[in-house]
């Protein structure tokens, strides 16, 4: 099961306490300072494909700093904690609403600062107080909660109503080996396949009202946001291809108006199951919307090859 949303809490390490100590054979304090608590960072990792490792453990805690010791010995600093997440992950601070995205695997982002170590008593010596009994406690590390949302990174996104042939097409183009069947909702989560130098994502079937939470596909609309080219599959078996086209367009627009500004190709699928006149009429109707329209049957090698060539051109 794809885990693409989690809420986590991170707790940076507390600073160590300062020490109260004195030299044994001469006057004067020698209490060392406490070490800093470990900070927590996140970084992108190309080898991670979902947030599964964060689904069970909801709180992540960095190491505390060590306490200061006598003879001015500093406490050990706590080890930093680095959380690796997929490229394309968004983290939102649940308290402030601030959001940032992991766009590459080179940078690491500080999300919780470790606490400062407390000062030892030597820091409090003065000409009038040469033997201070005071030492500072370490400061607490930050505790922050984040909503973490992963968006798939792909070059093409297959969208459309359930049972229009998206998974079969993904298998044909990429050899992904996705389960297919003659009924709706066989795809319960996004599937990916390699195509040329890029990736094709099969987004589970959308239905009317998906943008407001209906059906299975609504959970995965966020993945369309990161895809530059949308491949809208419409079955030629439909009794109204324009209705099916408009339904998906409206759902995309309701979820995020920017989605309909992407590069867009309509794929009229299952062309082997209808007569030529129905295909010609469907193309004529849809081209009024000024979109690129291709017909496709996974059993028609010429149509599959034509689609391959078009997708390779779009990749350049």
Helices and strands as residue ranges (DSSP letters): E 5-11, E 40-45, G 52-54, E 59-61, E 81-86, E 89-93, E 99-101, E 108-112, G 121-124, E 143-150, E 156-160, H 166-174, E 191-195, E 198-202, G 210-212, G 217-220, H 221-224, E 229-235, H 241-255, G 257-261, E 263-269, G 271-273, H 276-287, E 292-296, H 301-315
